[in-house]
Amino acid sequence: MIISAAQRALLLAIDAGIRLMDHRDIDGVKMYLAHAPDGSAEAVSAADVHALADAGLISSNKKFPAATYWLTDAGRALLAAAPTGATSMTTE
């Protein structure tokens, strides 16, 4: 699989301590936010989150209404094996 630069950046952010969470509003609309330690949050592409989860690189606790995501062993291994400057990479 090939991951994009944005997906790699998201993996690196999670590895660095950013909390990736999904949140649902009162109407059930899901939004993904990357929460920094200082309390700020930034919206994250749902497509990127789904791609990483489908590839087994991140997983979540599947809580409602807000789930938290983390790197899987495969996600950590991919980051460890990837060159620092890579904008995309392949996994077996």
Disulfide bonds with the S-S distance in Angstrom:
none
